[in-house]
Amino acid sequence: MTSRMTLALAAVTLYSTSAFALTDVKLMSFGGATNLPTWVAQAKGFFAKEGINLVFSTTNGSVPQIKALYDGKVDVISTAFDNIVAYTEGQSDIPLPGPADMFAFVGVAGGMNTLMVRPEINSMAEIKGKVVAVDAFKSGYGIVLYQILKDRAGLEYGKDYTAVSVGNTDNRLAAMRDKKAVAAIVGAPQDMEAAKEGFKALADAAVELGPYQGSALVTRRPWSAAHPNEMAALIRAMVAAQDFISANKAEATRILRDNIKSMSELDAATMVDRLLGPGGLSPHAAIEIKGIETVLKMREAYGEPQKKMGPPTKYVDTSFYDRAVAKK
């Protein structure tokens, strides 16, 4: 074998190794159907195409999720955008375990959550004097619940009812089943299952709130600065997944059932329609600025200590998205 051939084979070997070597990116999310874009990107190979091996995990609450991000156990979280504002502004249930350097860079979903109540409750007015279940008192979808009860029934948090902090949707449903609370904001598809058990849906958050940035992908500044290629790859994969769902509802339904095996085919198809409707998945995985403005207004009303919120750019950096999409 000539030296020229040896060098050529070595070059091919090096190229092949680098082409197929995937970089781990650790993502922690809450459970539920809004993870469908992530599951689609895994199933259709969108992450792998971009050179990413996505390591996916779920959390039982926003507090442990934020801790995991700051402990370096995960690189990115899918969380309520409200959480980022609350922690950045010192309005969270626990102090931020480090500098306020979190920011959102991909839109996941809007306000697709349902105000559910126990079977014996027939109206929001009947919540007065009782206990509601929230993820965390000062962040997450707790303030969504407070706002709906104020707008629809004139009920004031802390005056007309109290709250218990229990964590994610499954824990909030458990609190209602155990009669520790009579109402909670419930995510999808758990709201569909709760309705089958006799729990009642009194309000659709997407309808009540209008434009609302519910969940988003979030990371820290140091990680994004050190991993610009991974940021771009993750964004492109999520955009591809969101667009795939819109164009391929039948296959998206199958992938949803593969990941939430308790769902019937009918329920899964209904869920995909909801994800593509008002308050559902963020179109093209983009952050919705009007939705962020709604979150900031609510945070000004319910955050403690009360303060004026910064502009959206204080909590969002769209530059990574813009560059990644421009290079598609």
BELUR-V624032 format. One record per pair of residues at least 4 apart in sequence whose C-alpha atoms are under 7 Angstrom apart, sorted by sequence separation. I is the first residue (numbers start at 1). J is the second residue. If there is no record, write none. Layout:
i=I j=J
i=I j=J
This chain:
i=1 j=5
i=2 j=6
i=3 j=7
i=4 j=8
i=5 j=9
i=6 j=10
i=7 j=11
i=8 j=12
i=9 j=13
i=10 j=14
i=11 j=15
i=12 j=16
i=13 j=17
i=14 j=18
i=15 j=19
i=16 j=20
i=17 j=21
i=35 j=39
i=36 j=40
i=37 j=41
i=38 j=42
i=39 j=43
i=40 j=44
i=41 j=45
i=42 j=46
i=45 j=49
i=46 j=50
i=47 j=51
i=48 j=52
i=61 j=65
i=62 j=66
i=63 j=67
i=64 j=68
i=65 j=69
i=66 j=70
i=67 j=71
i=68 j=72
i=69 j=73
i=81 j=85
i=82 j=86
i=83 j=87
i=84 j=88
i=85 j=89
i=86 j=90
i=87 j=91
i=117 j=121
i=122 j=126
i=136 j=140
i=138 j=142
i=139 j=143
i=141 j=145
i=142 j=146
i=143 j=147
i=144 j=148
i=145 j=149
i=146 j=150
i=147 j=151
i=148 j=152
i=149 j=153
i=150 j=154
i=156 j=160
i=157 j=161
i=158 j=162
i=167 j=171
i=168 j=172
i=169 j=173
i=170 j=174
i=171 j=175
i=172 j=176
i=173 j=177
i=174 j=178
i=175 j=179
i=176 j=180
i=186 j=190
i=187 j=191
i=188 j=192
i=189 j=193
i=190 j=194
i=191 j=195
i=192 j=196
i=193 j=197
i=194 j=198
i=195 j=199
i=204 j=208
i=205 j=209
i=206 j=210
i=220 j=224
i=221 j=225
i=222 j=226
i=223 j=227
i=224 j=228
i=227 j=231
i=228 j=232
i=229 j=233
i=230 j=234
i=231 j=235
i=232 j=236
i=233 j=237
i=234 j=238
i=235 j=239
i=236 j=240
i=237 j=241
i=238 j=242
i=239 j=243
i=240 j=244
i=241 j=245
i=242 j=246
i=243 j=247
i=244 j=248
i=245 j=249
i=248 j=252
i=249 j=253
i=250 j=254
i=251 j=255
i=252 j=256
i=253 j=257
i=254 j=258
i=255 j=259
i=256 j=260
i=257 j=261
i=263 j=267
i=264 j=268
i=265 j=269
i=266 j=270
i=267 j=271
i=268 j=272
i=269 j=273
i=270 j=274
i=271 j=275
i=272 j=276
i=273 j=277
i=276 j=280
i=282 j=286
i=288 j=292
i=289 j=293
i=290 j=294
i=291 j=295
i=292 j=296
i=293 j=297
i=294 j=298
i=295 j=299
i=296 j=300
i=297 j=301
i=298 j=302
i=299 j=303
i=310 j=314
i=312 j=316
i=313 j=317
i=318 j=322
i=319 j=323
i=320 j=324
i=321 j=325
i=322 j=326
i=323 j=327
i=324 j=328
i=1 j=6
i=41 j=46
i=42 j=47
i=47 j=52
i=48 j=53
i=68 j=73
i=69 j=74
i=86 j=91
i=87 j=92
i=90 j=95
i=121 j=126
i=135 j=140
i=137 j=142
i=149 j=154
i=150 j=155
i=155 j=160
i=157 j=162
i=166 j=171
i=167 j=172
i=175 j=180
i=176 j=181
i=186 j=191
i=194 j=199
i=195 j=200
i=219 j=224
i=263 j=268
i=275 j=280
i=276 j=281
i=41 j=47
i=47 j=53
i=59 j=65
i=68 j=74
i=69 j=75
i=86 j=92
i=135 j=141
i=136 j=142
i=149 j=155
i=150 j=156
i=166 j=172
i=175 j=181
i=176 j=182
i=257 j=263
i=274 j=280
i=275 j=281
i=300 j=306
i=47 j=54
i=69 j=76
i=135 j=142
i=176 j=183
i=224 j=231
i=245 j=252
i=300 j=307
i=134 j=142
i=300 j=308
i=87 j=96
i=300 j=309
i=146 j=157
i=257 j=268
i=88 j=100
i=172 j=184
i=256 j=268
i=296 j=309
i=253 j=268
i=253 j=269
i=169 j=186
i=84 j=102
i=169 j=187
i=84 j=103
i=253 j=272
i=292 j=312
i=249 j=272
i=124 j=149
i=22 j=48
i=25 j=52
i=27 j=54
i=31 j=58
i=70 j=97
i=128 j=155
i=23 j=51
i=24 j=52
i=25 j=53
i=26 j=54
i=27 j=55
i=28 j=56
i=29 j=57
i=30 j=58
i=70 j=98
i=125 j=153
i=137 j=165
i=22 j=51
i=23 j=52
i=24 j=53
i=25 j=54
i=26 j=55
i=27 j=56
i=28 j=57
i=29 j=58
i=30 j=59
i=124 j=153
i=134 j=163
i=136 j=165
i=22 j=52
i=23 j=53
i=24 j=54
i=25 j=55
i=26 j=56
i=27 j=57
i=28 j=58
i=29 j=59
i=30 j=60
i=131 j=161
i=132 j=162
i=133 j=163
i=134 j=164
i=135 j=165
i=246 j=276
i=22 j=53
i=24 j=55
i=28 j=59
i=129 j=160
i=130 j=161
i=131 j=162
i=132 j=163
i=133 j=164
i=134 j=165
i=135 j=166
i=136 j=167
i=128 j=160
i=129 j=161
i=130 j=162
i=131 j=163
i=132 j=164
i=133 j=165
i=134 j=166
i=135 j=167
i=128 j=161
i=131 j=164
i=133 j=166
i=134 j=167
i=135 j=168
i=134 j=172
i=133 j=172
i=145 j=185
i=242 j=283
i=243 j=284
i=133 j=175
i=242 j=284
i=93 j=136
i=242 j=285
i=93 j=137
i=141 j=185
i=93 j=138
i=239 j=284
i=28 j=74
i=92 j=138
i=239 j=285
i=27 j=74
i=91 j=138
i=92 j=139
i=238 j=285
i=26 j=74
i=27 j=75
i=28 j=76
i=29 j=77
i=133 j=181
i=26 j=75
i=27 j=76
i=28 j=77
i=29 j=78
i=132 j=181
i=25 j=75
i=26 j=76
i=27 j=77
i=28 j=78
i=29 j=79
i=131 j=181
i=132 j=182
i=133 j=183
i=134 j=184
i=131 j=182
i=132 j=183
i=133 j=184
i=130 j=182
i=132 j=184
i=86 j=139
i=83 j=139
i=82 j=139
i=83 j=140
i=82 j=140
i=118 j=176
i=80 j=140
i=148 j=208
i=118 j=182
i=117 j=182
i=118 j=183
i=117 j=183
i=116 j=183
i=117 j=184
i=116 j=184
i=115 j=184
i=116 j=185
i=115 j=185
i=116 j=186
i=114 j=185
i=115 j=186
i=113 j=185
i=114 j=186
i=206 j=278
i=113 j=186
i=114 j=187
i=206 j=279
i=61 j=135
i=113 j=187
i=34 j=109
i=112 j=187
i=113 j=188
i=213 j=288
i=114 j=191
i=213 j=291
i=119 j=198
i=211 j=290
i=212 j=291
i=213 j=292
i=119 j=199
i=211 j=291
i=212 j=292
i=118 j=199
i=119 j=200
i=117 j=199
i=118 j=200
i=189 j=271
i=212 j=294
i=213 j=295
i=116 j=199
i=117 j=200
i=211 j=294
i=212 j=295
i=116 j=200
i=117 j=201
i=116 j=201
i=115 j=201
i=116 j=202
i=235 j=321
i=114 j=201
i=115 j=202
i=115 j=203
i=232 j=320
i=236 j=324
i=114 j=203
i=115 j=204
i=231 j=320
i=235 j=324
i=236 j=325
i=114 j=204
i=113 j=204
i=114 j=205
i=113 j=205
i=232 j=324
i=112 j=205
i=111 j=205
i=112 j=206
i=111 j=206
i=111 j=212
i=110 j=212
i=111 j=213
i=110 j=213
i=111 j=214
i=109 j=213
i=110 j=214
i=109 j=214
i=110 j=215
i=61 j=167
i=109 j=215
i=60 j=167
i=61 j=168
i=108 j=215
i=109 j=216
i=60 j=168
i=107 j=215
i=108 j=216
i=107 j=216
i=108 j=217
i=106 j=216
i=107 j=217
i=106 j=217
i=104 j=216
i=105 j=217
i=104 j=217
i=105 j=218
i=104 j=218
i=103 j=218
i=104 j=219
i=102 j=218
i=103 j=219
i=102 j=219
i=103 j=220
i=102 j=220
i=101 j=220
i=102 j=221
i=101 j=221
i=106 j=235
i=81 j=213
i=81 j=214
i=80 j=214
i=81 j=215
i=80 j=215
i=81 j=216
i=79 j=215
i=80 j=216
i=78 j=215
i=79 j=216
i=78 j=216
i=79 j=217
i=78 j=217
i=77 j=217
i=78 j=218
i=76 j=217
i=77 j=218
i=76 j=218
i=77 j=219
i=76 j=219
i=75 j=219
i=32 j=187
i=33 j=188
i=32 j=188
i=33 j=189
i=32 j=189
i=143 j=302
i=138 j=303
i=112 j=279
i=111 j=279
i=112 j=280
i=110 j=279
i=109 j=279
i=110 j=280
i=109 j=280
i=110 j=281
i=109 j=281
i=110 j=282
i=108 j=281
i=109 j=282
i=108 j=282
i=107 j=282
i=108 j=285
i=107 j=285
i=106 j=285
i=107 j=286
i=106 j=286
i=107 j=287
i=106 j=287
i=50 j=233
i=47 j=234
i=50 j=237
i=47 j=237
i=46 j=237
i=41 j=237
i=41 j=238
i=38 j=238
i=41 j=241
i=37 j=238
i=40 j=241
i=37 j=241
i=37 j=242
i=104 j=315
i=105 j=316
i=40 j=252
i=91 j=303
i=103 j=315
i=104 j=316
i=105 j=317
i=82 j=295
i=91 j=304
i=103 j=316
i=104 j=317
i=105 j=318
i=91 j=305
i=103 j=317
i=40 j=255
i=105 j=320
i=105 j=321
i=36 j=256
i=85 j=315
i=84 j=315
